């Protein structure tokens, strides 16, 4: 997953490192980003692997 400005912003496996980068890029907390990802994961077929450091 890369935050390169191209859509979709996230695809596939999303790890804790991705959450940290997204939080930094948006100015939101990691908890906020995580909750939003949990909400939208089923819609966008995201695989949340937040225990992983990837």
N, C-alpha and C positions, 0 to 999 in steps of 0.2 A: 504494500500500500504506500502510495506516495502522496504528499500534499502538494501537488503541482498545479492546482487551479483548474484542472480538467475534471469534467463530470464523468462518472460519479466520484465524489470526493473520497468515499470509502467503499471498498469491495472486499468480499471474502473474509479472511481471518483478521480480526482486530485484537491486538494485544495491548498490554498496559502501556508500552512505549508509545503506541499510536494515540492512546487517550491523552498521555502527557503532552505530546506534540500538538494535538488538537486543542487542548486546554490553553496552551501557550499561545497558539495562533488566534484563538478567539477571545482571550482575556477572561475566560470563565474558569471555574474550578474543575479539577479532575472529577469530583463527585457529580457536578452538574452535567459534564460531558458524558459520563458513564450512564447516568439516568436517562439521558436523551437517546443514547445508543441502545439501551435496553428497550426503550419504547419503540424505536424504529427498526430494530434488528430483524424482526419477522417480515416487515414490508420490503426490506432491501436485501434479504437473504445474507445478513452478516453473521459471521461465526465469532461470537465474543469469547475470547480466550484471555480474560483479564488477570488470571493468575500467572500467565506467562509473561516474561520480560521482552517479548518480541515487539 
